[in-house]
Amino acid sequence: MTKFFRLFLAALRGTETNFTSGSINRAIFLLSVPMILEMVMESLFAVVDVFFVAKIGTEAIATVGLTESVLTIVYSIAIGLSTAATALVSRRVGEDNHRGAANAVGQVILVSVGLGLLMGVAGFVFAEDILRAMGGDEKLIANGAGFTRMIFASSPAIMLLYTLSGSLRGSGDASVAMRSLWLANGVNIILCPVFIFGFGPIPALGVMGSAVATTIGRSMGVLYQLYALTRVKGVIQVLRSDVSPDAGIIRNLLSLAIGGTSQFLVGSASWIFLTRILSTFGSDVVAGYTIAIRIIVFTILPSWGMANAAATLVGQNLGAGQPERAETSAWRAAFCNMLFLAAVGIGFFLGAAPIVSLFDDKARVVEIAVECLRIFCLGYLFMAYGMVLSQALNGAGDTKTPTLINIVCFWVVEIPLAYTLAHLLNWGPPGVFWSVAISETLLAGIAIWIFRRGRWKTVQV
């Protein structure tokens, strides 16, 4: 127990950043812990905002919901660039080319700010049109346009928070990425009620206050990341000259980012279609499904931590000319993920009802959510490998292959299968749930087959 505690503290401190030698199990643990905590912090942003905004009224919640739905475009591009940053930086660090890694981060900053400003200006100027296009009434638009303008104006901060986290993970400094999210969330939690409801000389800004608090919190997190990346004693030190445009690196970065962005959009679109199919069975079914998905998303955060750890390990070890260690690291991370999700799956299968009842006690809603959780659990063992190996391919710089896998499994198989089982074969809502379990199993099988072929070992980034 003492050894575990020491290792846990080492993971939080980030005392090790190069994982091209030594114990692979230790490397997975040291990278996964801060990445898991970072993901928890990311999920808290939305929870905190909605918690305080809900106290204003349903119109304020609707404003946040409509804005966030369009802001998905910003998030998707940020996630794609973050994936690309991890692949580029981890490869350079593995090559022991820290100057090259710093130069890559400089281009990440340049591209993130440029794209963030482009989307931010568009969102700021057309805030009212965005809310109107999303179905907001004139009263909502009048009261919520300020929130939408402020959130879109913060697009550069949103982009940088994601992409610099990806750069830090690639360098092996996942603990700094984690602490930047702690800082951002801490500031947001403190300032949200202050700006929303007012405090002392600060006037109550309503829903606009949420946007102000969130923007300040994200900006503080970005400033901390920039400090960590520019300090002399950092894993890599970004200099002013590194931010000068480098066409070759930018082309490479954008090429990789297209794959990462596409993966996110493909996955997001598939969930929208599944929700649309389920909506034909009534609001209780949608409510039960939504509760089940929220529970699943939160409980698999450790899995995404292990998947991101695999991406860094693969990138660094390929850079160090150790493809076999890169492969072993990915398989080991996938196995650890499988053990974790097996435990979660058993827990959900046996205790689904009491877990769901914490969110809603309506019989039909609980019934649907329990059924959804239990069916999804049957695909957990396969999902564990699919998640990790897809991220491992991303870490190797092969972002196109996971995108194609997602398109085949989610759009070609999952959505048509969900409709066929639910409506044509009259399985009802369980047909949609089974389509997810089946498509995730197929995704894992394809990912395992492609990863075993080993072509990713020769990808140049």
Residue pairs with C-beta under 8 A, 6 or more apart in sequence:
7 26
7 29
7 30
8 33
10 16
10 30
11 29
11 30
11 31
11 32
11 33
11 34
11 175
12 33
12 34
12 175
12 178
13 175
14 34
14 173
14 174
14 175
14 176
16 27
16 30
16 172
17 93
17 171
17 172
17 173
17 235
18 93
18 172
18 316
19 27
19 30
19 31
19 172
19 312
19 313
19 316
19 317
19 329
20 94
20 316
20 317
20 319
20 320
20 322
20 325
24 313
24 325
24 328
24 329
24 332
25 332
25 336
27 309
27 313
27 329
28 306
28 309
28 310
28 313
28 329
28 332
28 333
28 336
31 169
31 172
31 174
31 308
31 309
31 312
31 313
32 302
32 305
32 306
32 308
32 309
32 333
33 305
34 174
34 175
34 177
34 178
35 169
35 174
35 177
35 178
35 304
35 305
35 306
35 308
35 309
36 301
36 302
36 304
36 305
36 306
37 178
37 181
37 182
37 305
38 165
38 174
38 177
38 178
38 181
38 305
39 301
39 304
39 305
40 301
41 178
41 181
41 182
41 184
41 185
42 181
43 297
43 298
43 301
44 185
45 184
45 185
45 188
45 214
45 217
46 68
48 185
48 188
48 189
48 192
49 64
49 188
49 192
49 210
49 214
50 61
50 64
52 192
52 193
52 196
52 210
53 60
53 61
53 64
53 196
53 207
53 210
54 60
54 61
55 196
55 197
56 196
56 206
56 207
59 139
59 140
59 143
59 144
60 143
60 144
60 206
60 207
62 136
62 140
62 144
63 131
63 136
63 140
63 143
63 144
63 147
63 148
63 207
64 147
64 207
64 210
66 130
66 131
66 134
66 135
66 136
66 140
66 144
66 148
67 130
67 131
67 144
67 147
67 148
67 151
67 152
69 134
70 123
70 130
70 134
71 123
71 151
71 152
71 158
72 268
73 119
74 116
74 119
74 123
74 152
74 155
74 158
74 159
75 158
75 162
75 264
76 261
76 264
76 265
76 268
77 115
77 119
77 159
77 257
77 261
78 112
78 158
78 159
78 161
78 162
78 163
79 162
79 260
79 261
79 264
80 257
80 258
80 259
80 260
80 261
80 262
80 263
80 264
80 399
81 108
81 111
81 112
81 115
81 159
81 162
81 163
81 166
81 253
81 257
81 260
81 261
82 162
82 163
82 165
82 166
82 260
83 166
83 256
83 257
83 259
83 260
83 263
83 311
83 394
83 399
84 108
84 166
84 253
84 254
84 255
84 256
84 257
84 260
84 399
85 104
85 105
85 108
85 163
85 164
85 166
85 167
85 170
85 253
86 166
86 167
86 169
86 170
86 308
86 311
86 312
86 315
86 394
86 395
87 170
87 256
87 311
87 315
87 394
87 395
87 396
87 397
87 399
87 461
88 101
88 104
88 108
88 170
88 249
88 252
88 253
88 256
88 397
88 461
89 101
89 104
89 105
89 108
89 166
89 167
89 170
89 171
89 236
89 315
90 169
90 170
90 171
90 172
90 311
90 312
90 314
90 315
90 316
90 319
90 395
91 170
91 315
91 316
91 318
91 319
91 397
91 461
92 98
92 100
92 101
92 104
92 319
93 101
93 170
93 171
93 172
93 235
93 236
93 315
93 316
93 319
94 315
94 316
94 317
94 318
94 319
94 320
95 319
95 320
96 319
96 320
97 319
98 235
98 236
98 237
101 170
101 171
101 236
102 229
102 236
102 237
102 238
102 239
102 242
103 242
103 246
103 249
104 167
104 249
104 253
105 164
105 167
105 229
105 236
105 238
105 242
106 238
106 239
106 241
106 242
106 243
106 244
106 246
107 242
107 243
107 245
107 246
107 249
107 250
107 253
108 163
108 164
108 166
108 167
108 253
109 160
109 163
109 164
109 226
109 238
109 243
110 243
110 245
110 250
111 163
111 250
111 253
111 254
112 156
112 159
112 160
112 163
112 164
113 156
113 159
113 160
115 159
116 155
116 156
116 157
116 158
116 159
116 160
117 155
117 156
119 152
119 155
120 152
120 153
120 154
120 155
120 156
122 152
123 130
123 148
123 149
123 151
123 152
123 153
123 155
124 149
124 152
124 153
127 145
127 146
127 148
127 149
127 152
128 141
128 145
128 148
130 148
131 140
131 141
131 144
131 145
131 148
132 141
136 144
143 206
143 207
144 207
146 208
146 211
147 207
147 208
147 210
147 211
150 208
150 211
150 212
150 215
151 211
151 214
151 215
153 215
154 211
154 214
154 215
154 218
154 219
157 215
157 218
157 219
157 222
158 218
160 222
160 225
160 226
161 180
161 181
161 184
161 218
161 221
161 222
161 225
164 177
164 180
164 222
164 225
164 226
164 229
165 177
165 180
165 181
165 225
167 229
168 174
168 176
168 177
168 180
168 225
168 228
168 229
169 177
169 308
169 311
169 312
170 312
170 315
170 316
171 235
171 236
172 235
172 312
172 316
173 228
173 234
173 235
174 308
174 309
174 312
176 224
176 225
176 228
177 225
179 224
180 221
180 222
180 224
180 225
180 228
181 221
183 217
183 220
183 221
183 224
184 217
184 218
184 220
184 221
185 217
186 217
187 213
187 216
187 217
187 220
187 221
188 213
188 214
188 216
188 217
188 218
191 212
191 213
191 216
191 217
192 209
192 210
192 213
192 214
193 199
194 202
194 209
194 213
195 202
195 205
195 208
195 209
195 210
195 212
195 213
196 204
196 205
196 206
196 207
196 209
196 210
196 213
197 204
197 209
198 204
198 205
205 212
228 234
229 236
229 237
229 238
230 237
230 238
230 239
231 237
252 461
256 397
256 399
256 461
257 399
258 399
259 394
259 398
259 399
259 400
259 402
259 403
260 394
260 399
262 403
262 406
263 390
263 394
263 399
263 402
263 403
263 406
266 403
266 406
266 407
266 410
266 411
267 406
267 410
269 410
269 411
270 410
270 411
270 414
270 415
271 293
273 415
273 418
274 414
274 415
274 418
274 432
274 435
274 436
275 286
275 289
275 290
277 415
277 418
277 419
277 422
277 423
277 432
278 285
278 286
278 289
278 422
278 429
278 432
279 285
279 286
280 423
281 422
281 428
281 429
284 362
284 364
284 365
284 368
285 364
285 368
285 429
287 360
287 362
287 365
287 368
288 356
288 360
288 364
288 365
288 366
288 367
288 368
288 369
288 371
288 372
288 429
289 368
289 369
289 372
289 429
289 432
291 356
291 359
291 360
291 365
291 369
292 356
292 368
292 369
292 372
292 373
292 376
293 372
294 359
295 348
295 355
295 356
295 359
295 369
295 373
296 373
296 376
299 344
299 348
300 341
300 344
300 387
302 340
303 337
303 340
303 341
303 383
303 384
303 387
303 388
304 387
306 333
306 336
306 337
306 340
306 387
306 388
307 333
307 337
307 387
307 388
307 390
307 391
307 392
308 391
309 333
310 329
310 330
310 333
310 334
310 388
310 389
310 391
310 392
310 395
311 391
311 392
311 394
311 395
312 395
313 326
313 329
313 330
313 333
313 395
314 326
314 327
314 329
314 330
314 392
314 395
314 396
314 456
315 326
315 395
315 396
315 397
317 323
317 325
317 326
317 329
318 326
318 396
318 457
318 459
323 454
323 457
326 392
326 396
326 457
327 451
327 454
327 457
330 388
330 389
330 392
330 451
333 388
333 392
334 384
334 385
334 388
334 389
334 392
337 384
337 385
337 387
337 388
338 381
338 384
338 385
340 384
341 380
341 381
341 383
341 384
342 380
342 381
342 384
344 377
344 380
345 377
345 378
345 380
345 381
346 377
348 355
348 373
348 374
348 376
348 377
349 373
349 374
349 377
352 369
352 370
352 373
352 374
353 366
353 370
355 373
356 365
356 366
356 369
356 370
356 373
357 366
359 369
360 366
360 369
368 429
371 429
371 430
371 433
372 429
372 433
375 430
375 433
375 434
375 436
375 437
376 433
376 436
376 437
378 437
379 436
379 437
379 438
379 440
379 441
382 440
382 441
382 443
382 444
382 445
383 440
383 441
383 443
383 444
384 444
385 444
385 447
385 448
386 440
386 443
386 444
386 447
389 444
389 447
389 448
389 450
389 451
390 402
390 405
390 406
390 443
390 447
391 402
392 451
392 456
393 399
393 401
393 402
393 447
393 450
393 451
393 456
394 402
396 456
396 457
396 459
396 461
397 456
397 459
397 460
397 461
398 455
398 456
398 459
401 450
401 456
402 447
405 443
405 446
405 447
405 450
406 443
408 446
409 439
409 440
409 442
409 443
409 446
410 439
410 443
413 435
413 438
413 439
413 442
414 435
414 436
414 438
414 439
415 435
417 435
417 438
417 439
418 431
418 432
418 435
418 436
420 431
421 427
421 430
421 431
421 432
421 434
421 435
422 428
422 429
422 431
422 432
422 435
423 431
425 431
427 434
450 456
